[in-house]
Amino acid sequence: MKKHFLVTGILLFTMLFSIDVSAQKFSDVDKSPHDISYFKPARNASPVIKVVYGRPQKKGRTIFGSLVPYGKVWRTGANEATEITFFKDVKLGDQDIKTGTYTLFTIPNKDSWTIIINSDTDVWGSYYYDKDKDVARLDVPVKKIDALEYFSIAFTKETDGARMVLAWDNISAAVPFSF
């Protein structure tokens, strides 16, 4: 019995020190964390829309018209382009969008934003944006809001669907989806 405990002890001791105990090197936390925003028509309902996006910070900078230039395609967040998934067919304005995952691009302007749903997915930024892959486009007005440090996306319930609200700095744009 003592021999059994001795052999077991030696075996455990050997196994313990033969395992590589060096620490795994992980990258630092991203300066623009990712977030997810869902639209569910009711508390226990399945989601209709899901958005995965990077949340850049203002950090005292001028955002629209400077960091995010007017009139140019924007990834609508930070890092990878924003990804939007529709779990059922929806309409953006009068344009039909089939169930699936897309990229959400925008073109900010001073008084309005062009909302773009594009079929090219898994893209970094908007560097390789291809207009030929646009599924739907809609111009929406912007409004002034109290300053917001982090870029944010949220949903509000509407009678015939939902509004996706994009907001950062002192600007917001509401994007209507019906379903």
Summary of the structure (lengths in Angstrom):
residues: 179
radius of gyration: 23.5
end to end distance: 72.8
largest distance: 83.9
contacts: 481
relative contact order: 0.17
helix: 11%
strand: 49%
